[in-house]
């Protein structure tokens, strides 16, 4: 159940049931247990991403993973990464950590391939393969929103923000697009989100500011 939420992002009991091949009634009991254990939280509406159209009757709760729930999925090696980065910072300073973060981000970019222009979908697929459970949401004609539902090194990123900063710069470089971070799991948000403009990085478009402001309203603080 938790891994389904990791893969799908915010979802109702009905959506989870369809994904898992179960009935809505069959997923509600384990969902309730996960909420009680603090691994899943329930919302009246999705805390980020497109707002669902409401039908008749009482609106369905939307479920998302908490930090504890994500940690239970696949952040087992985060402690090792954190220990290594602490040692690197202590022995060689913050500059060494920044260089490591840059090298790591470049290594991730290399997994995307160089057969042609790189798209945001290509980036999302590469991030998903790396354990980030990423997806792309359109934001009109001027931008898209890249959402990462998981971070395999969230604790390390919380203490060493250079990891997130290098990743953002590398995404911007390979796409040749402006990338603006709105929220991160490392800062306690429920998702990592970034707005990516549809125009090349060298092109100024005032509409991107409007889209970024609108997208901020979709992300819970």
Backbone as a chain_set.jsonl record, in Angstrom:
{"seq": "XXXXXXXXXXXXXXXXXXXXXXXXXXXXXXXXXXXXXXXXXXXXXXXXXXXXXXXXXXXXXXXXXXXXXXXXXXXXXXXXXXXXXXXXXXXXXXXXXXXXXXXXXXXXXXXXXXXXXXXXXXXXXXXXXXXXXXXXXXXXXXXXXXXXXXXXXXXXXXXXXXXXXXXXXXXXXXXXXXXXXXXXXXXXXXXXXXXXXXXXXXXXXXXXXXXXXXXXXXXXX", "coords": {"N": [[0.825, -1.207, 0.0], [1.86, 1.281, 0.906], [3.988, 1.527, -0.903], [2.571, 1.743, -3.255], [1.415, 4.262, -2.963], [3.761, 5.703, -2.976], [4.522, 5.389, -5.597], [2.3, 6.386, -7.053], [1.765, 8.881, -5.984], [-0.309, 11.492, -4.478], [-3.428, 10.023, -3.737], [-6.761, 8.703, -3.909], [-8.806, 6.363, -2.034], [-10.206, 4.855, -3.882], [-8.673, 5.166, -6.218], [-6.29, 3.959, -5.411], [-7.248, 1.372, -5.011], [-7.926, 0.626, -7.637], [-5.375, 0.637, -8.782], [-4.119, -1.398, -7.369], [-5.698, -3.561, -7.877], [-7.841, -4.15, -6.195], [-10.781, -3.836, -4.077], [-12.375, -0.713, -3.172], [-13.263, -0.823, -0.51], [-11.607, -2.797, 0.435], [-9.099, -1.592, 0.618], [-9.359, 0.374, 2.482], [-9.193, -0.307, 5.229], [-6.398, -1.126, 5.68], [-5.314, 1.35, 4.925], [-6.31, 3.055, 6.905], [-4.967, 1.977, 9.091], [-2.32, 2.597, 8.392], [-2.43, 5.355, 8.495], [-2.926, 5.724, 11.23], [-0.509, 4.788, 12.21], [1.149, 6.767, 11.476], [2.353, 6.767, 8.998], [1.042, 7.438, 6.719], [-0.82, 10.216, 5.548], [-4.007, 11.86, 5.595], [-5.959, 13.915, 3.473], [-8.216, 16.626, 2.65], [-8.082, 17.5, 0.086], [-5.809, 17.092, -2.699], [-2.489, 17.725, -1.684], [-0.663, 18.77, -3.438], [-0.054, 19.189, -6.972], [-2.438, 18.773, -9.728], [-5.739, 19.987, -9.016], [-8.402, 17.906, -8.177], [-11.505, 17.376, -9.877], [-14.537, 17.88, -8.245], [-17.1, 15.618, -7.506], [-20.526, 14.637, -7.047], [-21.859, 14.455, -3.711], [-20.105, 13.544, -0.659], [-16.729, 14.635, -0.589], [-13.915, 12.566, -1.496], [-11.303, 11.382, 0.625], [-7.87, 12.236, 0.22], [-4.864, 10.542, 0.044], [-1.489, 10.6, 1.207], [2.023, 9.79, 1.45], [3.86, 10.093, 4.493], [6.901, 11.524, 5.92], [7.879, 9.455, 7.484], [6.64, 7.262, 6.322], [7.762, 7.259, 3.743], [10.399, 6.781, 4.439], [10.24, 4.178, 5.309], [9.969, 2.833, 2.972], [12.188, 2.889, 0.963], [14.692, 4.075, 1.903], [16.933, 3.013, 3.074], [19.72, 3.077, 2.783], [20.392, 5.644, 3.368], [21.526, 6.449, 5.799], [24.169, 5.592, 5.569], [25.059, 7.184, 3.432], [24.824, 9.697, 4.616], [26.671, 9.53, 6.719], [29.043, 9.259, 5.255], [29.133, 11.723, 3.902], [29.333, 13.493, 6.042], [31.859, 12.81, 7.002], [33.38, 13.546, 4.773], [32.939, 16.319, 4.725], [34.052, 17.044, 7.178], [36.749, 16.295, 6.944], [37.633, 17.466, 4.527], [36.187, 19.754, 3.97], [33.436, 22.033, 3.045], [33.568, 22.568, 0.332], [34.433, 20.231, -0.863], [32.225, 18.603, -0.457], [30.38, 19.94, -2.067], [31.542, 19.528, -4.597], [31.336, 16.771, -4.757], [28.529, 16.538, -4.779], [27.969, 17.784, -7.209], [29.225, 16.058, -9.016], [27.74, 13.75, -8.551], [25.188, 14.557, -9.434], [25.74, 14.988, -12.144], [26.373, 12.403, -12.904], [23.882, 11.195, -12.646], [22.545, 12.543, -14.663], [23.823, 11.528, -16.893], [22.687, 9.048, -17.208], [20.433, 9.424, -18.65], [20.822, 9.547, -21.373], [22.036, 10.377, -24.682], [20.913, 10.554, -27.225], [19.352, 12.373, -28.524], [17.399, 15.434, -28.264], [16.761, 16.219, -24.847], [13.945, 15.601, -22.876], [11.53, 16.751, -20.399], [10.086, 14.594, -19.521], [11.887, 12.54, -20.03], [13.775, 13.15, -18.066], [12.215, 12.772, -15.755], [11.713, 10.013, -15.93], [14.315, 9.012, -15.668], [14.919, 9.869, -13.074], [13.011, 8.406, -11.679], [13.908, 5.789, -12.116], [16.139, 5.981, -10.561], [15.101, 5.966, -8.067], [13.438, 8.056, -7.263], [10.736, 8.32, -7.792], [9.315, 9.964, -9.778], [7.223, 12.35, -11.541], [5.478, 14.159, -14.153], [3.641, 17.136, -14.328], [1.465, 19.102, -16.285], [1.53, 22.669, -16.663], [-0.264, 24.619, -17.961], [0.605, 26.283, -21.034], [3.128, 27.286, -20.748], [4.88, 26.127, -18.956], [5.964, 23.238, -17.015], [5.43, 21.056, -14.223], [7.68, 19.339, -12.26], [7.492, 16.614, -10.233], [8.735, 14.909, -7.427], [8.218, 12.14, -5.625], [9.624, 10.77, -3.787], [12.781, 10.524, -2.062], [15.809, 9.048, -2.136], [17.951, 9.782, -0.577], [17.162, 11.474, 1.492], [17.654, 12.313, 4.187], [20.366, 12.93, 4.104], [20.302, 14.994, 2.227], [18.871, 16.843, 3.662], [20.665, 17.718, 5.588], [22.784, 18.422, 3.983], [22.298, 20.583, 1.767], [23.486, 21.046, -0.672], [23.268, 18.844, -2.298], [20.643, 18.868, -3.34], [20.738, 21.337, -4.637], [22.714, 20.99, -6.591], [21.533, 19.013, -8.144], [19.288, 20.38, -9.15], [20.529, 22.385, -10.711], [21.77, 20.773, -12.63], [19.615, 19.541, -13.915], [18.483, 21.806, -15.07], [20.563, 22.454, -16.813], [20.788, 20.251, -18.655], [18.321, 20.313, -19.842], [18.214, 22.856, -20.788], [16.577, 24.835, -19.721], [14.826, 27.113, -17.548], [14.746, 26.289, -14.147], [12.869, 26.133, -11.279], [12.841, 25.545, -7.939], [10.201, 24.638, -5.817], [9.441, 23.241, -3.544], [10.756, 20.854, -1.195], [11.395, 17.525, -0.101], [13.396, 17.33, 1.746], [13.195, 19.67, 3.171], [10.999, 19.237, 4.655], [8.61, 19.238, 3.28], [5.846, 17.65, 1.536], [6.515, 16.646, -0.877], [8.944, 16.828, -3.509], [9.103, 19.524, -5.616], [9.403, 21.175, -8.757], [9.256, 23.903, -10.942], [9.426, 24.006, -14.393], [10.326, 25.87, -17.098], [8.836, 26.312, -20.351], [10.225, 27.604, -22.273], [13.51, 28.107, -23.716], [16.457, 28.517, -21.638], [17.666, 30.97, -22.13], [15.689, 32.644, -22.945], [13.466, 35.156, -22.115], [10.466, 35.174, -20.335], [7.668, 36.516, -19.109], [5.43, 35.194, -18.307], [6.16, 32.885, -17.017], [6.701, 33.559, -14.385], [4.147, 34.022, -13.429], [3.038, 31.462, -13.661], [4.683, 30.046, -11.907], [3.987, 31.23, -9.476], [1.317, 30.427, -9.319], [1.662, 27.683, -9.171], [2.903, 27.418, -6.697], [0.803, 27.624, -4.958], [-0.256, 25.118, -4.991], [1.261, 23.508, -3.489], [1.7, 22.218, -0.311], [2.679, 23.887, 2.655]], "CA": [[0.0, 0.0, 0.0], [2.743, 2.442, 0.976], [4.736, 1.629, -2.157], [1.638, 2.216, -4.281], [1.347, 5.712, -2.787], [5.061, 6.228, -3.395], [4.532, 5.385, -7.057], [1.205, 7.167, -7.6], [1.597, 10.201, -5.4], [-1.602, 11.628, -3.801], [-4.444, 9.144, -4.341], [-7.916, 8.336, -3.1], [-8.926, 4.925, -1.819], [-10.66, 4.268, -5.145], [-7.534, 5.127, -7.135], [-5.392, 2.923, -4.906], [-7.874, 0.081, -5.266], [-7.778, 0.337, -9.064], [-3.972, 0.346, -9.047], [-3.735, -2.657, -6.726], [-6.631, -4.629, -8.237], [-8.654, -4.457, -5.012], [-11.973, -3.015, -3.944], [-12.15, 0.419, -2.268], [-13.444, -1.264, 0.874], [-10.474, -3.624, 0.807], [-7.903, -0.8, 0.907], [-9.597, 1.393, 3.519], [-8.7, -0.747, 6.544], [-4.948, -0.922, 5.77], [-5.035, 2.775, 4.86], [-6.57, 3.588, 8.243], [-3.869, 1.524, 9.951], [-1.129, 3.365, 8.037], [-2.641, 6.71, 9.027], [-2.751, 5.644, 12.681], [0.908, 4.564, 12.476], [1.893, 7.948, 11.075], [3.052, 6.542, 7.74], [0.224, 8.032, 5.67], [-1.694, 11.293, 6.016], [-5.224, 12.027, 4.801], [-6.256, 15.316, 3.188], [-9.479, 16.871, 1.961], [-7.732, 17.623, -1.337], [-4.395, 16.788, -2.94], [-1.648, 18.819, -1.203], [0.091, 19.302, -4.56], [-0.522, 18.64, -8.239], [-3.73, 19.286, -10.181], [-6.886, 19.807, -8.129], [-9.397, 17.027, -8.782], [-12.869, 17.871, -9.971], [-15.41, 17.268, -7.241], [-18.376, 15.098, -7.964], [-21.6, 14.772, -6.073], [-21.65, 13.77, -2.445], [-18.966, 13.904, 0.18], [-15.458, 14.433, -1.303], [-13.082, 11.479, -1.008], [-10.02, 11.762, 1.201], [-6.693, 12.004, -0.602], [-3.82, 10.019, 0.93], [-0.094, 10.766, 0.8], [3.007, 9.267, 2.383], [4.582, 11.011, 5.359], [8.34, 11.241, 5.932], [8.069, 8.124, 8.068], [6.217, 6.275, 5.331], [8.776, 7.195, 2.689], [11.6, 6.16, 5.002], [10.008, 2.736, 5.408], [9.963, 2.23, 1.636], [13.503, 2.541, 0.417], [15.785, 4.989, 2.238], [17.759, 2.263, 4.017], [21.127, 3.411, 2.688], [20.578, 7.069, 3.628], [22.437, 6.611, 6.93], [25.53, 5.433, 5.065], [25.375, 8.379, 2.655], [24.973, 10.809, 5.548], [27.945, 9.345, 7.421], [30.119, 9.53, 4.309], [29.183, 13.158, 3.642], [29.854, 14.135, 7.249], [33.303, 12.583, 7.004], [33.942, 14.355, 3.7], [32.907, 17.715, 5.155], [34.971, 17.227, 8.295], [38.127, 16.13, 6.523], [38.032, 18.249, 3.352], [35.433, 20.996, 3.897], [32.18, 22.106, 2.286], [33.841, 22.567, -1.1], [34.506, 18.833, -1.287], [30.84, 18.126, -0.514], [29.77, 20.546, -3.253], [32.081, 18.837, -5.778], [30.717, 15.44, -4.787], [27.139, 16.716, -5.188], [27.971, 18.083, -8.643], [29.581, 14.825, -9.725], [26.601, 12.846, -8.424], [24.131, 15.052, -10.318], [26.167, 14.734, -13.518], [26.245, 10.968, -13.128], [22.46, 10.919, -12.861], [22.197, 13.073, -15.986], [24.38, 10.646, -17.918], [21.821, 7.877, -17.392], [19.295, 9.775, -19.503], [21.152, 9.246, -22.763], [22.347, 11.54, -25.517], [20.522, 10.239, -28.597], [18.599, 13.49, -29.077], [17.015, 16.408, -27.239], [16.26, 15.649, -23.603], [12.676, 16.169, -22.454], [11.243, 16.657, -18.968], [9.671, 13.205, -19.294], [13.134, 11.766, -19.939], [14.346, 13.422, -16.743], [11.367, 12.118, -14.758], [11.938, 8.57, -16.015], [15.634, 8.738, -15.102], [14.801, 10.043, -11.628], [12.244, 7.274, -11.159], [14.814, 4.638, -12.091], [17.089, 6.201, -9.476], [14.401, 5.853, -6.796], [12.785, 9.304, -6.868], [9.292, 8.248, -8.067], [9.025, 11.283, -10.354], [6.192, 12.478, -12.567], [5.386, 15.494, -14.735], [2.301, 17.71, -14.419], [1.477, 20.302, -17.12], [1.089, 23.937, -16.086], [-0.59, 25.443, -19.104], [1.481, 26.178, -22.197], [4.419, 27.94, -20.536], [5.739, 25.424, -18.008], [5.504, 21.979, -16.438], [5.885, 20.86, -12.854], [8.314, 18.06, -12.011], [7.258, 16.187, -8.856], [9.465, 13.732, -6.978], [7.491, 11.692, -4.44], [10.541, 10.091, -2.881], [14.191, 10.882, -2.181], [16.563, 7.976, -1.489], [18.967, 10.337, 0.341], [16.49, 12.651, 2.049], [18.32, 12.79, 5.399], [21.615, 13.555, 3.687], [19.947, 16.256, 1.572], [18.418, 17.77, 4.703], [21.855, 18.272, 6.228], [23.684, 18.939, 2.955], [21.442, 21.052, 0.66], [24.219, 21.071, -1.941], [22.785, 17.73, -3.122], [19.461, 19.344, -4.07], [21.126, 22.459, -5.483], [23.431, 20.462, -7.759], [20.549, 18.303, -8.966], [18.489, 21.388, -9.842], [21.37, 22.993, -11.754], [22.024, 19.806, -13.705], [18.36, 19.422, -14.668], [18.396, 23.018, -15.882], [21.581, 22.41, -17.865], [20.52, 19.27, -19.718], [17.088, 20.7, -20.527], [18.346, 24.237, -21.239], [15.352, 25.489, -19.263], [14.837, 27.621, -16.182], [14.165, 25.356, -13.184], [12.653, 26.8, -9.998], [12.38, 24.648, -6.876], [9.128, 25.163, -4.983], [9.377, 22.519, -2.276], [11.603, 19.668, -1.149], [11.211, 16.595, 1.008], [14.436, 17.622, 2.728], [12.734, 20.797, 3.987], [9.799, 18.846, 5.374], [7.42, 19.255, 2.428], [5.353, 16.311, 1.233], [6.961, 16.279, -2.212], [9.872, 17.749, -4.149], [8.512, 20.039, -6.849], [10.141, 22.21, -9.474], [8.618, 24.414, -12.149], [10.369, 24.042, -15.509], [9.737, 26.685, -18.154], [8.785, 25.719, -21.687], [11.145, 28.358, -23.113], [14.935, 27.917, -23.414], [16.922, 29.311, -20.499], [18.051, 32.317, -22.544], [14.518, 33.397, -23.386], [12.714, 35.738, -21.002], [9.018, 35.045, -20.509], [7.062, 36.945, -17.843], [4.366, 34.274, -17.916], [6.725, 31.864, -16.145], [6.526, 34.016, -13.008], [2.749, 33.802, -13.08], [2.831, 30.031, -13.498], [5.369, 29.645, -10.684], [3.157, 31.671, -8.353], [0.144, 29.557, -9.263], [2.09, 26.355, -8.746], [3.208, 27.456, -5.273], [-0.433, 27.415, -4.232], [-0.606, 23.696, -5.017], [2.176, 22.787, -2.611], [1.471, 22.533, 1.095], [3.886, 24.383, 3.336]], "C": [[0.861, 1.26, 0.0], [3.509, 2.624, -0.323], [3.841, 2.086, -3.312], [1.499, 3.733, -4.188], [2.65, 6.383, -3.211], [5.096, 6.369, -4.907], [3.494, 6.342, -7.643], [1.202, 8.618, -7.167], [0.247, 10.285, -4.707], [-2.675, 10.799, -4.502], [-5.586, 8.905, -3.364], [-7.931, 6.826, -2.907], [-9.351, 4.223, -3.11], [-9.507, 4.131, -6.138], [-6.514, 4.069, -6.709], [-5.946, 1.535, -5.208], [-7.728, -0.326, -6.729], [-6.344, -0.047, -9.391], [-3.574, -1.025, -8.519], [-4.645, -3.825, -7.092], [-7.475, -5.086, -7.066], [-9.932, -3.641, -5.063], [-11.654, -1.838, -3.027], [-12.293, 0.033, -0.796], [-12.235, -2.058, 1.359], [-9.227, -2.835, 1.151], [-8.104, 0.149, 2.083], [-9.069, 0.966, 4.883], [-7.182, -0.613, 6.649], [-4.55, 0.546, 5.683], [-5.22, 3.418, 6.234], [-5.444, 3.212, 9.199], [-2.599, 2.315, 9.673], [-1.228, 4.8, 8.534], [-2.397, 6.726, 10.528], [-1.285, 5.453, 13.073], [1.773, 5.753, 12.068], [2.662, 7.793, 9.783], [2.328, 7.164, 6.549], [-0.609, 9.147, 6.295], [-2.864, 11.442, 5.059], [-5.534, 13.512, 4.663], [-7.634, 15.425, 2.537], [-9.271, 17.039, 0.465], [-6.249, 17.334, -1.479], [-3.537, 17.959, -2.489], [-0.774, 19.427, -2.282], [-0.416, 18.636, -5.817], [-1.885, 19.199, -8.601], [-4.837, 19.01, -9.172], [-7.952, 18.975, -8.83], [-10.761, 17.696, -8.832], [-13.751, 17.124, -8.975], [-16.716, 16.803, -7.87], [-19.45, 15.337, -6.918], [-21.25, 14.022, -4.798], [-20.406, 14.248, -1.722], [-17.653, 13.647, -0.566], [-14.628, 13.33, -0.665], [-11.787, 12.022, -0.422], [-8.899, 11.415, 0.228], [-5.543, 11.645, 0.333], [-2.432, 10.254, 0.335], [0.812, 10.141, 1.858], [3.586, 10.387, 3.234], [6.079, 10.725, 5.24], [8.613, 9.836, 6.457], [7.706, 7.034, 7.07], [7.219, 6.132, 4.209], [10.035, 6.493, 3.183], [11.454, 4.648, 5.07], [10.073, 2.05, 4.047], [11.362, 1.883, 1.152], [14.558, 3.61, 0.673], [16.756, 4.327, 3.197], [19.224, 2.681, 3.971], [21.404, 4.892, 2.956], [21.55, 7.31, 4.774], [23.89, 6.517, 6.479], [25.955, 6.671, 4.282], [25.625, 9.567, 3.575], [26.308, 10.724, 6.287], [29.126, 9.687, 6.512], [30.266, 11.026, 4.044], [29.701, 13.929, 4.855], [31.375, 13.991, 7.326], [33.977, 13.461, 5.955], [34.014, 15.823, 4.109], [33.923, 17.989, 6.254], [36.427, 17.205, 7.841], [38.558, 17.107, 5.424], [37.221, 19.53, 3.155], [34.208, 20.941, 2.996], [32.412, 22.068, 0.776], [33.906, 21.141, -1.648], [33.107, 18.237, -1.395], [30.155, 18.659, -1.765], [30.25, 19.859, -4.531], [31.477, 17.438, -5.903], [29.277, 15.539, -5.287], [27.044, 16.97, -6.684], [28.26, 16.828, -9.459], [28.422, 13.84, -9.694], [25.474, 13.262, -9.371], [24.479, 14.802, -11.782], [26.066, 13.253, -13.864], [24.806, 10.566, -13.383], [22.03, 11.38, -14.245], [22.678, 12.154, -17.098], [23.527, 9.411, -18.164], [20.658, 8.158, -18.334], [19.568, 9.43, -20.951], [21.332, 10.506, -23.577], [21.955, 11.311, -26.975], [19.79, 11.391, -29.279], [18.278, 14.472, -27.979], [16.424, 15.712, -26.012], [14.974, 16.358, -23.203], [12.515, 16.038, -20.938], [10.799, 15.243, -18.612], [10.889, 12.3, -19.186], [13.765, 11.922, -18.563], [13.552, 12.701, -15.668], [11.587, 10.608, -14.755], [13.292, 8.185, -15.418], [15.609, 8.863, -13.578], [14.042, 8.88, -10.996], [13.112, 6.021, -11.087], [15.815, 4.747, -10.942], [16.422, 6.198, -8.099], [13.644, 7.08, -6.349], [11.276, 9.318, -7.119], [8.783, 9.574, -8.629], [7.903, 11.216, -11.382], [6.139, 13.925, -13.018], [3.933, 15.919, -14.813], [2.361, 18.961, -15.291], [0.977, 21.516, -16.348], [0.794, 24.902, -17.233], [0.406, 25.234, -20.234], [2.893, 26.682, -21.929], [5.351, 27.18, -19.608], [5.144, 24.068, -17.659], [6.043, 21.907, -15.02], [6.439, 19.443, -12.704], [8.153, 17.73, -10.533], [8.048, 14.918, -8.561], [8.86, 13.312, -5.638], [8.392, 11.027, -3.408], [11.945, 10.635, -3.09], [14.996, 9.833, -1.433], [17.65, 8.475, -0.541], [18.411, 11.564, 1.054], [17.186, 13.186, 3.293], [19.634, 13.483, 5.065], [21.341, 14.915, 3.041], [19.487, 17.294, 2.581], [19.605, 18.461, 5.372], [22.815, 18.913, 5.227], [22.862, 19.366, 1.738], [22.159, 21.139, -0.678], [23.766, 19.947, -2.865], [21.601, 18.169, -3.969], [19.842, 20.444, -5.056], [21.831, 21.973, -6.744], [22.464, 19.742, -8.701], [19.727, 19.288, -9.787], [19.284, 22.036, -10.972], [21.576, 22.041, -12.929], [20.774, 19.581, -14.548], [18.2, 20.619, -15.594], [19.365, 22.958, -17.058], [21.201, 21.462, -18.996], [19.24, 19.589, -20.481], [17.217, 22.053, -21.218], [17.055, 25.001, -20.938], [15.574, 26.06, -17.872], [14.139, 26.603, -15.28], [14.079, 26.061, -11.832], [12.102, 25.806, -8.99], [11.297, 25.343, -6.05], [9.098, 24.519, -3.603], [10.293, 21.313, -2.354], [11.241, 18.808, 0.057], [12.202, 16.901, 2.124], [14.046, 18.774, 3.652], [11.441, 20.481, 4.728], [8.521, 18.922, 4.568], [7.034, 17.826, 2.074], [5.807, 15.817, -0.129], [8.055, 17.257, -2.619], [9.217, 18.228, -5.44], [9.409, 21.115, -7.443], [9.333, 22.611, -10.697], [9.685, 24.568, -13.221], [9.71, 24.784, -16.671], [9.767, 25.952, -19.49], [9.762, 26.408, -22.636], [12.588, 28.022, -22.759], [15.392, 28.886, -22.341], [17.274, 30.735, -20.89], [16.887, 33.193, -22.949], [13.754, 33.891, -22.181], [11.235, 35.645, -21.305], [8.354, 35.373, -19.185], [5.976, 35.999, -17.388], [4.879, 33.201, -16.976], [6.568, 32.244, -14.687], [5.106, 33.778, -12.545], [2.481, 32.332, -12.825], [3.48, 29.544, -12.221], [4.55, 30.026, -9.467], [1.933, 30.792, -8.205], [0.508, 28.188, -8.753], [2.397, 26.317, -7.261], [1.958, 27.19, -4.449], [-0.866, 25.978, -4.168], [0.236, 22.88, -4.055], [1.93, 23.183, -1.185], [2.762, 22.959, 1.738], [4.379, 23.34, 4.316]], "O": [[0.638, 2.182, -0.785], [3.667, 3.749, -0.798], [4.311, 2.744, -4.24], [1.467, 4.418, -5.211], [2.642, 7.495, -3.74], [5.632, 7.342, -5.438], [3.774, 7.034, -8.622], [0.704, 9.487, -7.882], [-0.315, 9.243, -4.368], [-2.814, 10.866, -5.723], [-5.394, 8.906, -2.148], [-7.161, 6.102, -3.538], [-8.897, 3.114, -3.392], [-9.378, 3.11, -6.815], [-5.947, 3.371, -7.55], [-5.208, 0.635, -5.609], [-7.44, -1.485, -7.029], [-6.113, -0.956, -10.188], [-2.786, -1.733, -9.146], [-4.4, -4.956, -6.671], [-7.793, -6.269, -6.947], [-10.139, -2.85, -5.983], [-10.759, -1.94, -2.189], [-11.539, 0.504, 0.055], [-11.878, -2.005, 2.535], [-8.374, -3.326, 1.891], [-7.132, 0.674, 2.627], [-8.547, 1.799, 5.624], [-6.702, -0.034, 7.624], [-3.563, 0.956, 6.293], [-4.397, 4.221, 6.672], [-5.017, 4.027, 10.018], [-1.874, 2.67, 10.602], [-0.23, 5.392, 8.945], [-1.74, 7.63, 11.045], [-0.862, 5.901, 14.139], [2.984, 5.75, 12.286], [3.541, 8.604, 9.492], [2.929, 7.389, 5.498], [-1.05, 9.034, 7.439], [-2.736, 11.184, 3.862], [-5.391, 14.275, 5.618], [-8.15, 14.468, 1.96], [-10.168, 16.758, -0.331], [-5.514, 17.33, -0.491], [-3.82, 19.095, -2.87], [-0.197, 20.494, -2.073], [-1.126, 17.633, -5.751], [-2.435, 20.015, -7.861], [-4.879, 17.947, -8.551], [-8.361, 19.297, -9.946], [-11.123, 18.476, -7.951], [-13.71, 15.897, -8.881], [-17.34, 17.513, -8.659], [-19.281, 16.154, -6.013], [-20.454, 13.083, -4.806], [-19.755, 15.214, -2.117], [-17.468, 12.564, -1.121], [-14.63, 13.171, 0.556], [-11.24, 13.008, -0.916], [-8.975, 10.422, -0.496], [-5.278, 12.359, 1.3], [-2.225, 10.124, -0.872], [0.419, 9.984, 3.013], [3.78, 11.502, 2.75], [6.482, 9.793, 4.543], [9.47, 9.121, 5.938], [8.381, 6.009, 6.984], [7.503, 5.021, 3.763], [10.658, 5.718, 2.457], [12.432, 3.918, 4.907], [10.216, 0.829, 3.972], [11.682, 0.711, 0.953], [15.255, 4.014, -0.258], [17.344, 4.998, 4.045], [19.907, 2.648, 4.995], [22.535, 5.346, 2.786], [22.321, 8.27, 4.736], [24.741, 7.271, 6.95], [27.076, 7.155, 4.442], [26.54, 10.355, 3.337], [26.993, 11.733, 6.46], [30.087, 10.324, 6.943], [31.381, 11.541, 3.97], [30.429, 14.911, 4.704], [32.082, 14.937, 7.672], [35.024, 14.052, 6.216], [35.02, 16.492, 3.874], [34.575, 19.033, 6.264], [37.24, 18.006, 8.303], [39.714, 17.529, 5.39], [37.533, 20.318, 2.262], [33.969, 19.962, 2.29], [31.559, 21.595, 0.025], [33.478, 20.885, -2.774], [32.827, 17.461, -2.309], [29.436, 17.927, -2.445], [29.46, 19.631, -5.446], [31.15, 16.981, -6.998], [28.845, 14.735, -6.113], [26.155, 16.444, -7.354], [27.609, 16.574, -10.473], [28.146, 13.17, -10.689], [24.874, 12.415, -10.033], [23.608, 14.444, -12.574], [25.714, 12.894, -14.987], [24.529, 9.71, -14.222], [21.253, 10.706, -14.921], [22.016, 12.017, -18.126], [23.633, 8.79, -19.222], [19.974, 7.232, -18.77], [18.651, 9.06, -21.685], [20.841, 11.573, -23.209], [22.615, 11.833, -27.874], [19.629, 11.378, -30.499], [18.817, 14.369, -26.877], [15.68, 14.738, -26.134], [14.922, 17.588, -23.192], [13.262, 15.312, -20.281], [11.1, 14.75, -17.525], [10.924, 11.397, -18.35], [14.231, 10.95, -17.969], [14.13, 12.088, -14.771], [11.641, 9.991, -13.69], [13.41, 7.16, -14.746], [16.212, 8.051, -12.876], [14.389, 8.424, -9.907], [13.055, 5.278, -10.107], [16.281, 3.737, -10.415], [17.088, 6.401, -7.084], [13.238, 7.166, -5.19], [10.601, 10.255, -6.691], [7.927, 10.225, -8.03], [7.663, 10.182, -12.006], [6.682, 14.812, -12.36], [3.086, 15.171, -15.301], [3.223, 19.811, -15.068], [0.106, 21.401, -15.485], [1.517, 25.877, -17.442], [0.98, 24.154, -20.38], [3.772, 26.531, -22.778], [6.516, 27.555, -19.482], [3.986, 23.781, -17.961], [6.991, 22.608, -14.664], [5.746, 18.466, -12.988], [8.621, 18.478, -9.675], [8.033, 13.97, -9.346], [8.971, 14.029, -4.644], [7.966, 10.756, -2.286], [12.266, 11.148, -4.162], [14.881, 9.731, -0.212], [18.215, 7.687, 0.218], [19.103, 12.571, 1.204], [17.301, 14.401, 3.447], [19.978, 14.5, 5.668], [22.07, 15.876, 3.285], [19.69, 18.491, 2.38], [19.546, 19.652, 5.681], [23.564, 19.827, 5.57], [22.736, 18.603, 0.78], [21.512, 21.29, -1.714], [23.865, 20.074, -4.086], [21.548, 17.885, -5.166], [19.333, 20.484, -6.176], [21.578, 22.48, -7.837], [22.577, 19.86, -9.922], [19.493, 19.069, -10.975], [18.763, 22.215, -12.073], [21.557, 22.461, -14.086], [20.867, 19.445, -15.768], [17.827, 20.47, -16.758], [19.026, 23.365, -18.17], [21.282, 21.83, -20.168], [19.087, 19.186, -21.634], [16.441, 22.372, -22.118], [16.52, 25.713, -21.788], [16.403, 25.562, -17.11], [13.061, 26.112, -15.616], [15.088, 26.528, -11.303], [11.004, 25.28, -9.175], [11.459, 26.492, -5.637], [8.769, 25.171, -2.613], [10.576, 20.805, -3.439], [10.831, 19.317, 1.101], [11.886, 16.751, 3.304], [14.514, 18.845, 4.788], [10.854, 21.361, 5.358], [7.442, 18.692, 5.113], [7.812, 16.897, 2.29], [5.513, 14.681, -0.501], [8.092, 18.387, -2.132], [8.82, 17.411, -6.271], [10.08, 21.859, -6.728], [8.792, 21.759, -11.401], [10.724, 25.185, -12.989], [8.661, 24.37, -17.165], [10.612, 25.088, -19.725], [10.093, 25.861, -23.689], [12.868, 27.683, -21.61], [14.795, 29.946, -22.153], [17.189, 31.633, -20.052], [17.077, 34.367, -23.265], [13.426, 33.097, -21.299], [10.795, 35.995, -22.4], [8.458, 34.599, -18.233], [5.623, 35.988, -16.209], [4.098, 32.65, -16.201], [6.332, 31.383, -13.838], [4.878, 33.38, -11.403], [1.773, 31.985, -11.88], [2.904, 28.717, -11.513], [4.427, 29.241, -8.528], [1.549, 30.445, -7.088], [-0.245, 27.587, -7.987], [2.178, 25.291, -6.616], [2.034, 26.603, -3.369], [-1.747, 25.632, -3.382], [-0.037, 21.701, -3.827], [1.946, 24.372, -0.865], [3.829, 22.446, 1.4], [5.384, 23.555, 4.994]]}, "num_chains": 1, "name": "protein.A"}
